[in-house]
C-alpha cells in the first residue's frame, strides 16, 4: 500500500465522511419514520433540531467532496510518476478492475449530494417544510452510495502496486483497448461533432421554451455527448495530436490545466439545469436562477471546446 501525503489526506477525509455520514444516516432513518410537523411532542421538537444537525453534516460533506474529487484526480495523476507504464491518471485508475465503477460513483454522488442541498434549501424556505421526509429518504440512498465510494477508495489505494506494469492512456483510449468504450474509436469522429452541436442546440432550445422536462433530458444527454466528443474530437485539438484521446491529460500542467475548467463548467451547467428542472416540477414554476446559471456554464463549456479546433485551423489552414 502506498502512503503519500495526498493518499493519507483522502483516506482521512473518507473516514471522517464515514463517521459523520453514519451519524446522519441513523438520524435520517429516525426522521423518515417519525417526522410529523403537525405534532407538538418532545419527539418532534427533538427531530427538528436533529434535522438541522444532519443538514449541516451533509452540507460540509458536499463542500469538501467537490474539491476532493478534483484532488483525487490530481493525486492519481501524480502517482503516475511512480506506477510503471502509467503516463497520467488514466493508467493509474485502470490498474484496478473497478476503476471505471469508482469514477461513476464519485460523479453520481456529486450530483446526488448537490441536489440534496438544493432540496434542503427549498424545504427550509417553506414554513410547512414539505420536502423534509423526502430529502432524508434521498440521503439514506446517498449514504449507501457514499459508502460504496469510500470502499472503492480504500480498495483502490490498498491495491496499488508500483511494480505492476499498467497500460498508458494511449492504449486505454484506442480501438485496441478492451474497455467498454473502445468501439467508439472505430466511428468517424465527425459524427461526434454533429452530435455535440445537436445536443447543445437541444439544450438552448429547451431553455428558450422553458420546458422543464426538455431541460432535464437535454442536460442529461449533454453530459455524455460532451465527454465523448471531448475524447473523440475536441481533446485532440487541445493536444494538437490526432491520436491522443485521453480525458485525463487535459488536467496536466502542459495543457494549462484546461481540463479542470472544462469539467467544472460541464458539471455546473448540467447540475444546475437538472436540479432546476426537477425543482420546477416540484414547485410548479420555472426556476429562472438555476436555468440562468446552467445556460451560462453550458455555453462556456461549448465556447471553450469550440475555440480549440477553430484556432488550430486559423493558424495551420488544415484540420487534424
C-alpha positions as a Markdown table, in Angstrom:
| # | Residue | x | y | z |
|---|---|---|---|---|
| 1 | Unk | 0.0 | 0.0 | 0.0 |
| 2 | Unk | 1.3 | 3.4 | -1.0 |
| 3 | Unk | 1.1 | 6.2 | 1.7 |
| 4 | Unk | 1.8 | 9.6 | 0.2 |
| 5 | Unk | 0.6 | 12.8 | 1.9 |
| 6 | Unk | -2.2 | 13.0 | -0.7 |
| 7 | Unk | -3.4 | 9.5 | -0.1 |
| 8 | Unk | -3.3 | 10.0 | 3.6 |
| 9 | Unk | -5.4 | 13.1 | 3.2 |
| 10 | Unk | -8.0 | 11.4 | 1.0 |
| 11 | Unk | -8.3 | 8.4 | 3.3 |
| 12 | Unk | -8.5 | 10.5 | 6.4 |
| 13 | Unk | -11.4 | 12.5 | 4.9 |
| 14 | Unk | -13.0 | 9.3 | 3.8 |
| 15 | Unk | -13.0 | 8.0 | 7.4 |
| 16 | Unk | -14.4 | 11.4 | 8.6 |
| 17 | Unk | -17.1 | 11.2 | 5.9 |
| 18 | Unk | -17.9 | 7.6 | 7.0 |
| 19 | Unk | -18.1 | 8.5 | 10.7 |
| 20 | Unk | -20.3 | 11.6 | 10.4 |
| 21 | Unk | -22.2 | 10.2 | 7.5 |
| 22 | Unk | -23.2 | 7.2 | 9.6 |
| 23 | Unk | -24.5 | 9.5 | 12.4 |
| 24 | Unk | -26.5 | 11.4 | 9.8 |
| 25 | Unk | -27.8 | 8.1 | 8.3 |
| 26 | Unk | -29.1 | 6.9 | 11.7 |
| 27 | Unk | -30.8 | 10.2 | 12.4 |
| 28 | Unk | -32.3 | 10.3 | 8.9 |
| 29 | Unk | -33.9 | 6.9 | 9.3 |
| 30 | Unk | -35.5 | 8.1 | 12.6 |
| 31 | Unk | -36.7 | 11.3 | 10.9 |
| 32 | Unk | -38.2 | 9.4 | 8.0 |
| 33 | Unk | -40.1 | 7.1 | 10.4 |
| 34 | Unk | -41.4 | 9.7 | 12.9 |
| 35 | Unk | -41.5 | 13.1 | 11.3 |
| 36 | Unk | -44.8 | 14.9 | 11.8 |
| 37 | Unk | -44.6 | 18.7 | 11.6 |
| 38 | Unk | -48.2 | 19.0 | 12.9 |
| 39 | Unk | -47.1 | 17.3 | 16.1 |
| 40 | Unk | -46.1 | 19.3 | 19.2 |
| 41 | Unk | -44.5 | 16.4 | 21.1 |
| 42 | Unk | -41.0 | 16.5 | 22.5 |
| 43 | Unk | -40.0 | 13.8 | 20.0 |
| 44 | Unk | -40.9 | 16.1 | 17.1 |
| 45 | Unk | -39.1 | 19.0 | 18.7 |
| 46 | Unk | -36.0 | 16.8 | 19.0 |
| 47 | Unk | -36.3 | 15.6 | 15.4 |
| 48 | Unk | -36.5 | 19.2 | 14.2 |
| 49 | Unk | -33.2 | 20.1 | 16.0 |
| 50 | Unk | -31.6 | 16.9 | 14.7 |
| 51 | Unk | -32.7 | 17.7 | 11.1 |
| 52 | Unk | -30.6 | 20.8 | 11.2 |
| 53 | Unk | -27.6 | 18.8 | 12.5 |
| 54 | Unk | -27.9 | 16.3 | 9.6 |
| 55 | Unk | -28.3 | 19.1 | 7.1 |
| 56 | Unk | -25.1 | 20.7 | 8.4 |
| 57 | Unk | -23.2 | 17.4 | 8.2 |
| 58 | Unk | -24.4 | 16.8 | 4.6 |
| 59 | Unk | -23.6 | 20.3 | 3.6 |
| 60 | Unk | -20.0 | 20.1 | 4.8 |
| 61 | Unk | -19.5 | 16.6 | 3.3 |
| 62 | Unk | -20.5 | 18.1 | -0.1 |
| 63 | Unk | -18.4 | 21.2 | 0.3 |
| 64 | Unk | -15.4 | 19.1 | 0.9 |
| 65 | Unk | -16.3 | 16.3 | -1.6 |
| 66 | Unk | -16.4 | 18.7 | -4.5 |
| 67 | Unk | -12.8 | 19.8 | -4.4 |
| 68 | Unk | -11.8 | 16.4 | -3.1 |
| 69 | Unk | -12.9 | 14.8 | -6.4 |
| 70 | Unk | -10.5 | 17.1 | -8.3 |
| 71 | Unk | -7.8 | 16.4 | -5.7 |
| 72 | Unk | -8.4 | 12.7 | -6.2 |
| 73 | Unk | -7.7 | 13.1 | -9.9 |
| 74 | Unk | -4.7 | 15.2 | -9.1 |
| 75 | Unk | -3.4 | 12.5 | -6.7 |
| 76 | Unk | -3.9 | 9.8 | -9.3 |
| 77 | Unk | -2.1 | 11.9 | -11.9 |
| 78 | Unk | 0.8 | 12.4 | -9.5 |
| 79 | Unk | 1.0 | 8.7 | -8.8 |
| 80 | Unk | 1.6 | 8.1 | -12.5 |
| 81 | Unk | 5.2 | 9.1 | -11.9 |
| 82 | Unk | 5.8 | 6.0 | -9.8 |
| 83 | Unk | 3.4 | 3.5 | -11.4 |
| 84 | Unk | 5.2 | 1.6 | -14.1 |
| 85 | Unk | 3.7 | 2.3 | -17.6 |
| 86 | Unk | 1.3 | 5.0 | -16.5 |
| 87 | Unk | 1.5 | 8.3 | -18.2 |
| 88 | Unk | -1.4 | 10.0 | -16.3 |
| 89 | Unk | -4.3 | 9.3 | -14.0 |
| 90 | Unk | -5.9 | 7.1 | -16.7 |
| 91 | Unk | -3.2 | 4.4 | -16.3 |
| 92 | Unk | -3.3 | 4.6 | -12.5 |
| 93 | Unk | -7.1 | 4.3 | -12.3 |
| 94 | Unk | -7.2 | 1.5 | -14.9 |
| 95 | Unk | -4.7 | -0.5 | -12.9 |
| 96 | Unk | -7.6 | -1.8 | -10.8 |
| 97 | Unk | -10.6 | -3.7 | -12.3 |
| 98 | Unk | -13.1 | -1.4 | -10.6 |
| 99 | Unk | -11.6 | 1.9 | -11.7 |
| 100 | Unk | -14.4 | 2.9 | -14.0 |
| 101 | Unk | -17.1 | 2.0 | -11.4 |
| 102 | Unk | -15.2 | 4.0 | -8.8 |
| 103 | Unk | -15.4 | 7.1 | -11.0 |
| 104 | Unk | -19.1 | 6.6 | -11.8 |
| 105 | Unk | -19.9 | 6.5 | -8.1 |
| 106 | Unk | -17.8 | 9.6 | -7.4 |
| 107 | Unk | -19.6 | 11.6 | -10.1 |
| 108 | Unk | -23.0 | 10.3 | -9.2 |
| 109 | Unk | -22.5 | 11.3 | -5.6 |
| 110 | Unk | -21.6 | 14.8 | -6.6 |
| 111 | Unk | -24.9 | 15.2 | -8.4 |
| 112 | Unk | -26.9 | 13.5 | -5.6 |
| 113 | Unk | -25.4 | 15.4 | -2.7 |
| 114 | Unk | -25.6 | 18.6 | -4.6 |
| 115 | Unk | -29.3 | 18.1 | -5.3 |
| 116 | Unk | -29.9 | 17.2 | -1.7 |
| 117 | Unk | -28.6 | 20.7 | -0.7 |
| 118 | Unk | -30.9 | 22.2 | -3.3 |
| 119 | Unk | -33.9 | 20.3 | -2.0 |
| 120 | Unk | -32.9 | 21.3 | 1.6 |
| 121 | Unk | -32.7 | 24.9 | 0.6 |
| 122 | Unk | -36.3 | 24.9 | -0.8 |
| 123 | Unk | -37.5 | 22.9 | 2.2 |
| 124 | Unk | -36.2 | 25.4 | 4.8 |
| 125 | Unk | -37.7 | 28.3 | 2.8 |
| 126 | Unk | -41.2 | 27.0 | 3.5 |
| 127 | Unk | -42.9 | 27.1 | 6.8 |
| 128 | Unk | -44.5 | 23.6 | 6.4 |
| 129 | Unk | -41.2 | 22.1 | 5.2 |
| 130 | Unk | -42.9 | 19.8 | 2.6 |
| 131 | Unk | -39.7 | 18.1 | 1.4 |
| 132 | Unk | -38.3 | 17.0 | 4.8 |
| 133 | Unk | -39.2 | 13.4 | 4.7 |
| 134 | Unk | -38.2 | 13.1 | 1.0 |
| 135 | Unk | -34.8 | 14.8 | 1.5 |
| 136 | Unk | -33.9 | 12.4 | 4.3 |
| 137 | Unk | -35.1 | 9.4 | 2.2 |
| 138 | Unk | -32.8 | 10.7 | -0.5 |
| 139 | Unk | -29.9 | 10.9 | 2.0 |
| 140 | Unk | -30.5 | 7.3 | 3.0 |
| 141 | Unk | -29.9 | 6.3 | -0.6 |
| 142 | Unk | -26.9 | 8.8 | -0.8 |
| 143 | Unk | -25.3 | 7.2 | 2.3 |
| 144 | Unk | -25.2 | 3.8 | 0.6 |
| 145 | Unk | -23.7 | 5.3 | -2.5 |
| 146 | Unk | -21.2 | 7.2 | -0.4 |
| 147 | Unk | -20.3 | 4.0 | 1.5 |
| 148 | Unk | -19.6 | 2.2 | -1.8 |
| 149 | Unk | -17.4 | 5.1 | -3.0 |
| 150 | Unk | -15.4 | 5.1 | 0.3 |
| 151 | Unk | -15.0 | 1.3 | 0.0 |
| 152 | Unk | -13.7 | 1.8 | -3.6 |
| 153 | Unk | -11.2 | 4.5 | -2.4 |
| 154 | Unk | -9.8 | 2.3 | 0.3 |
| 155 | Unk | -9.6 | -0.7 | -2.1 |
| 156 | Unk | -8.0 | 1.4 | -4.8 |
| 157 | Unk | -5.2 | 2.8 | -2.7 |
| 158 | Unk | -4.5 | -0.5 | -0.9 |
| 159 | Unk | -4.4 | -2.3 | -4.3 |
| 160 | Unk | -1.8 | -0.1 | -6.0 |
| 161 | Unk | 1.4 | -1.9 | -6.9 |
| 162 | Unk | 4.4 | 0.2 | -8.1 |
| 163 | Unk | 6.0 | -2.9 | -9.6 |
| 164 | Unk | 2.9 | -3.8 | -11.7 |
| 165 | Unk | 3.0 | -2.8 | -15.4 |
| 166 | Unk | -0.1 | -0.9 | -16.4 |
| 167 | Unk | -1.5 | 0.5 | -19.7 |
| 168 | Unk | -0.8 | 4.0 | -20.7 |
| 169 | Unk | -3.7 | 6.3 | -21.8 |
| 170 | Unk | -2.7 | 5.9 | -25.4 |
| 171 | Unk | -3.5 | 2.2 | -25.2 |
| 172 | Unk | -6.6 | 2.6 | -23.0 |
| 173 | Unk | -8.3 | 5.2 | -25.2 |
| 174 | Unk | -7.9 | 3.5 | -28.5 |
| 175 | Unk | -9.7 | 0.9 | -30.7 |
| 176 | Unk | -7.2 | -1.7 | -29.5 |
| 177 | Unk | -8.5 | -1.3 | -25.9 |
| 178 | Unk | -10.8 | -3.9 | -24.4 |
| 179 | Unk | -12.7 | -1.2 | -22.5 |
| 180 | Unk | -16.5 | -0.7 | -22.8 |
| 181 | Unk | -16.0 | 2.4 | -25.0 |
| 182 | Unk | -13.3 | 1.1 | -27.3 |
| 183 | Unk | -15.8 | 0.5 | -30.1 |
| 184 | Unk | -16.4 | 4.3 | -30.5 |
| 185 | Unk | -12.9 | 4.8 | -31.8 |
| 186 | Unk | -13.9 | 2.9 | -35.0 |
| 187 | Unk | -16.5 | 5.5 | -35.7 |
| 188 | Unk | -15.8 | 8.6 | -37.8 |
| 189 | Unk | -15.1 | 11.4 | -35.2 |
| 190 | Unk | -17.0 | 13.9 | -37.3 |
| 191 | Unk | -20.3 | 12.2 | -36.2 |
| 192 | Unk | -19.5 | 13.1 | -32.6 |
| 193 | Unk | -19.0 | 16.7 | -33.6 |
| 194 | Unk | -22.5 | 16.7 | -35.1 |
| 195 | Unk | -23.9 | 15.0 | -32.0 |
| 196 | Unk | -22.3 | 17.6 | -29.7 |
| 197 | Unk | -23.7 | 20.6 | -31.5 |
| 198 | Unk | -27.1 | 18.9 | -31.9 |
| 199 | Unk | -27.3 | 18.2 | -28.2 |
| 200 | Unk | -26.1 | 21.7 | -27.4 |
| 201 | Unk | -28.8 | 23.2 | -29.7 |
| 202 | Unk | -31.3 | 20.9 | -27.8 |
| 203 | Unk | -30.1 | 22.5 | -24.6 |
| 204 | Unk | -30.5 | 26.0 | -25.9 |
| 205 | Unk | -34.0 | 25.4 | -27.3 |
| 206 | Unk | -35.1 | 23.7 | -24.0 |
| 207 | Unk | -34.2 | 26.9 | -22.2 |
| 208 | Unk | -35.8 | 29.1 | -24.8 |
| 209 | Unk | -39.1 | 27.4 | -24.4 |
| 210 | Unk | -38.6 | 26.9 | -20.6 |
| 211 | Unk | -39.7 | 23.3 | -20.8 |
| 212 | Unk | -38.5 | 21.6 | -17.6 |
| 213 | Unk | -38.7 | 18.1 | -19.0 |
| 214 | Unk | -36.7 | 19.1 | -22.1 |
| 215 | Unk | -34.2 | 20.9 | -19.9 |
| 216 | Unk | -33.7 | 17.8 | -17.7 |
| 217 | Unk | -33.4 | 15.5 | -20.7 |
| 218 | Unk | -31.2 | 17.8 | -22.7 |
| 219 | Unk | -28.7 | 18.4 | -19.9 |
| 220 | Unk | -28.6 | 14.7 | -19.0 |
| 221 | Unk | -27.8 | 13.8 | -22.6 |
| 222 | Unk | -25.3 | 16.8 | -22.8 |
| 223 | Unk | -23.2 | 15.2 | -20.0 |
| 224 | Unk | -22.4 | 12.1 | -22.0 |
| 225 | Unk | -22.2 | 13.7 | -25.5 |
| 226 | Unk | -19.9 | 16.4 | -24.2 |
| 227 | Unk | -17.5 | 13.9 | -22.6 |
| 228 | Unk | -17.5 | 11.5 | -25.6 |
| 229 | Unk | -17.0 | 14.3 | -28.1 |
| 230 | Unk | -14.2 | 15.7 | -26.0 |
| 231 | Unk | -12.4 | 12.4 | -26.0 |
| 232 | Unk | -13.0 | 11.8 | -29.7 |
| 233 | Unk | -12.6 | 15.2 | -31.3 |
| 234 | Unk | -12.1 | 18.3 | -29.2 |
| 235 | Unk | -9.4 | 16.9 | -27.0 |
| 236 | Unk | -7.2 | 16.1 | -30.0 |
| 237 | Unk | -7.1 | 19.8 | -30.8 |
| 238 | Unk | -6.1 | 20.7 | -27.3 |
| 239 | Unk | -3.3 | 18.2 | -27.6 |
| 240 | Unk | -2.7 | 19.1 | -31.3 |
| 241 | Unk | -2.3 | 15.4 | -31.9 |
| 242 | Unk | -4.9 | 13.3 | -33.7 |
| 243 | Unk | -4.1 | 10.1 | -31.9 |
| 244 | Unk | -4.3 | 11.5 | -28.3 |
| 245 | Unk | -7.7 | 11.0 | -26.8 |
| 246 | Unk | -7.1 | 10.9 | -23.1 |
| 247 | Unk | -9.6 | 12.9 | -21.0 |
| 248 | Unk | -7.2 | 12.9 | -18.0 |
| 249 | Unk | -4.1 | 14.5 | -19.6 |
| 250 | Unk | -6.2 | 17.7 | -20.1 |
| 251 | Unk | -5.7 | 18.2 | -16.3 |
| 252 | Unk | -1.9 | 18.4 | -16.6 |
| 253 | Unk | 0.3 | 21.5 | -16.5 |
| 254 | Unk | 1.4 | 21.0 | -20.1 |
| 255 | Unk | -2.1 | 21.9 | -21.2 |
| 256 | Unk | -2.6 | 24.7 | -18.7 |
| 257 | Unk | -4.9 | 22.6 | -16.5 |
| 258 | Unk | -7.7 | 23.4 | -19.0 |
| 259 | Unk | -9.4 | 20.1 | -18.0 |
| 260 | Unk | -10.3 | 21.5 | -14.6 |
| 261 | Unk | -12.1 | 24.5 | -16.2 |
| 262 | Unk | -13.9 | 22.3 | -18.7 |
| 263 | Unk | -15.1 | 19.7 | -16.2 |
| 264 | Unk | -16.2 | 22.2 | -13.6 |
| 265 | Unk | -18.1 | 24.1 | -16.3 |
| 266 | Unk | -19.7 | 20.9 | -17.6 |
| 267 | Unk | -20.7 | 19.8 | -14.1 |
| 268 | Unk | -22.0 | 23.2 | -13.0 |
| 269 | Unk | -24.0 | 23.6 | -16.3 |
| 270 | Unk | -25.7 | 20.2 | -16.2 |
| 271 | Unk | -26.1 | 20.2 | -12.4 |
| 272 | Unk | -28.0 | 23.5 | -12.3 |
| 273 | Unk | -30.0 | 22.5 | -15.3 |
| 274 | Unk | -31.1 | 19.1 | -14.0 |
| 275 | Unk | -31.7 | 20.5 | -10.5 |
| 276 | Unk | -33.7 | 23.4 | -11.8 |
| 277 | Unk | -35.8 | 21.2 | -13.9 |
| 278 | Unk | -36.7 | 18.9 | -11.0 |
| 279 | Unk | -37.5 | 21.8 | -8.7 |
| 280 | Unk | -39.6 | 23.4 | -11.4 |
| 281 | Unk | -41.8 | 20.3 | -11.4 |
| 282 | Unk | -41.9 | 20.2 | -7.6 |
| 283 | Unk | -42.5 | 23.9 | -7.2 |
| 284 | Unk | -44.8 | 24.2 | -10.2 |
| 285 | Unk | -42.9 | 27.2 | -11.6 |
| 286 | Unk | -39.8 | 27.8 | -13.6 |
| 287 | Unk | -36.6 | 28.2 | -11.6 |
| 288 | Unk | -35.0 | 31.0 | -13.6 |
| 289 | Unk | -32.0 | 31.4 | -11.3 |
| 290 | Unk | -30.9 | 27.8 | -11.8 |
| 291 | Unk | -31.7 | 28.0 | -15.5 |
| 292 | Unk | -29.6 | 31.1 | -16.0 |
| 293 | Unk | -26.6 | 29.6 | -14.2 |
| 294 | Unk | -26.9 | 26.4 | -16.1 |
| 295 | Unk | -27.1 | 28.0 | -19.6 |
| 296 | Unk | -24.1 | 30.3 | -18.7 |
| 297 | Unk | -21.9 | 27.3 | -17.9 |
| 298 | Unk | -23.2 | 25.1 | -20.7 |
| 299 | Unk | -22.3 | 27.9 | -23.1 |
| 300 | Unk | -18.9 | 28.5 | -21.5 |
| 301 | Unk | -18.0 | 24.8 | -22.0 |
| 302 | Unk | -19.2 | 24.8 | -25.6 |
| 303 | Unk | -17.3 | 28.0 | -26.4 |
| 304 | Unk | -14.0 | 26.7 | -24.9 |
| 305 | Unk | -14.0 | 23.4 | -26.7 |
| 306 | Unk | -15.1 | 25.0 | -30.0 |
| 307 | Unk | -12.3 | 27.6 | -29.8 |
| 308 | Unk | -9.5 | 25.0 | -30.0 |
| 309 | Unk | -10.3 | 23.5 | -33.4 |
| 310 | Unk | -11.1 | 26.9 | -34.8 |
| 311 | Unk | -7.9 | 28.5 | -33.6 |
| 312 | Unk | -5.9 | 25.5 | -34.9 |
| 313 | Unk | -7.5 | 25.8 | -38.3 |
| 314 | Unk | -6.8 | 29.6 | -38.5 |
| 315 | Unk | -3.2 | 29.0 | -37.6 |
| 316 | Unk | -2.5 | 26.0 | -39.7 |
| 317 | Unk | -5.1 | 26.1 | -42.5 |
| 318 | Unk | -6.0 | 22.5 | -42.1 |
| 319 | Unk | -8.0 | 20.3 | -39.7 |
| 320 | Unk | -6.4 | 17.4 | -37.8 |
